[in-house]
């Protein structure tokens, strides 16, 4: 139990020394050849060269331990943005830094593949909308978790086994099914195995892409409770992509709105939902409430 | 600090009525310049205007507040009254930053940050202020279902560094004082009666002992005995130095707790308004004694 003084010191230092965990500025992802006209683009498609910009000039900061919501209609570039941050796709433009990593080196988006792999394996976890992208369906659940641990440099088989069982319990999966193939699991269970796998290396940053889409209501609720519990107990920062405003309202401290590849609004979650400024956000909020 | 800093730069001149609105008369504390204002003022509004630029059907400019200025002294209870639609709730939401004021300043003397303009402070700063200094009691309890009443209250203490057992003990103490029967502590507030929900709502705000507490009709759904208990707690918190701004429809309750009363009026046919749709200005006047 922390005493009063310790609490005060912790609170003060948390505020005064707050620096972002992840800082992104001017991130863009282009499909197509690109041309000088792309630099001053109005829409999503360049009229000169026909390139499509899935993300355009995205800038935001993510702070330690917070849940940052990202909403937008399908096709607005949410998943592309997440894949760029996870180095699954190569971003065309932009700068991404993790200040706590090696004293905050230069642009991670332009770092070597080896360096990107290191960042991904040691500092990030990702849960994909489609479990087939995040899990190897023909490798046991425990094997999937082991894969992430091996990548993060844990080679001791006993320790891997213990950690896998611990994560299995944490996401409320039945222990006897640890060695079963994920393809035999239900959608909700697959999502929970994905979360266990993403958490295996104890990352400070978790990227969640539509974790509850397609799950039935009670399963959705349990996955959301799990996300909440992880944030509360492990203090993991999360970038949470969802088109479900109820999920965003329940989980996110701050929310960003994407529309046609751009961030059109960002603010406190209650402010974005109750006092939306951009026409698209107004439409979104009125559509779903 | 958050990117964008003061968002007003990009809004400058759009629909700002600063300096040309309705003159404000006889305010409690008076409308004074920032430098000249009293040492004791903890909250000071300067020409706050809130308009909604709605684009959903046709472009409509709605004014909720216009050129409102007043100060609240440290430890004071300012009651707000006025007819429905006069902008009472909007005013509280502007102070809490659920709404972003269109123009004007809301100066708050923070224990951690010194003078902060709540109208444009960085969002992370607002999140920290909400966790530790500024409380808000809405008209209705809005919480995540599936969470026990005691945890709904206790979780407010967790960001301040309390352990869960400690936080739960304090929550139970407060729920007992608010006469929530012990058998309800582990039940979800969603199943409670209106009055019980409202008391949980109050407990959630009271438990952090905020420096500034905003109350939106906190006693509206309570019977007279419960009103008595709530007033008692409000007075006790006030004695501990909490400054409060509260909306009450109940004149009797208002008389028992408020030091000063601000009356918001709808002023019809105000000049200088080019807004389409409903154009209404607000005027502040002292409560007729």
Boltz contact constraints between the chains, C-beta under 6 A:
constraints:
  - contact:
      token1: [A, 1]
      token2: [B, 163]
      max_distance: 6.0
  - contact:
      token1: [A, 2]
      token2: [B, 161]
      max_distance: 6.0
  - contact:
      token1: [A, 7]
      token2: [B, 161]
      max_distance: 6.0
  - contact:
      token1: [A, 10]
      token2: [B, 161]
      max_distance: 6.0
  - contact:
      token1: [A, 15]
      token2: [B, 128]
      max_distance: 6.0
  - contact:
      token1: [A, 250]
      token2: [B, 144]
      max_distance: 6.0
  - contact:
      token1: [A, 253]
      token2: [B, 127]
      max_distance: 6.0
  - contact:
      token1: [A, 254]
      token2: [B, 123]
      max_distance: 6.0
  - contact:
      token1: [A, 268]
      token2: [B, 123]
      max_distance: 6.0
  - contact:
      token1: [A, 270]
      token2: [B, 98]
      max_distance: 6.0
  - contact:
      token1: [A, 271]
      token2: [B, 98]
      max_distance: 6.0
  - contact:
      token1: [A, 274]
      token2: [B, 98]
      max_distance: 6.0
  - contact:
      token1: [A, 275]
      token2: [B, 99]
      max_distance: 6.0
  - contact:
      token1: [A, 275]
      token2: [B, 100]
      max_distance: 6.0
  - contact:
      token1: [A, 279]
      token2: [B, 55]
      max_distance: 6.0
  - contact:
      token1: [A, 282]
      token2: [B, 55]
      max_distance: 6.0
  - contact:
      token1: [A, 282]
      token2: [B, 56]
      max_distance: 6.0
  - contact:
      token1: [A, 286]
      token2: [B, 56]
      max_distance: 6.0
